[in-house]
Amino acid sequence: MTHNGVDIDQFLLLAIYPTVAFFAVGYLGKKLSLSDFFKYGLQSLTSFAFSIAYFILVPNGNAQGIAIVLMLFGILLLVIARKHKLDSEIYKPRM
């Protein structure tokens, strides 16, 4: 069995850190009554930050898979944030 330099416990930690940050941003956004657009935008930035950090800081490309997944998740969150922004403009009450 090949070994790429990242043990299973390290890989689990690499997966848990962005998850905790993702939920913390969502929780703080809810407590601060931020709009869905800003919550999803901040979560997207968090996902991008972890992805870039994993590409740069984890040696020998050992976390490239999870970094790619985080990058795709960040893109998905940007699409969802844009959808919420457009929906809030469409359904905004006119005065």
Secondary structure, 3 states (H helix, E strand, C coil): CCCCCCCHHHHHHHHHHHHHHHHHHHHHHHHCCCCHHHHHHHHHHHHHHHHHHHHHHCHHHCCHHHHHHHHHHHHHHHHHHHHHHHHHHHCCCCC
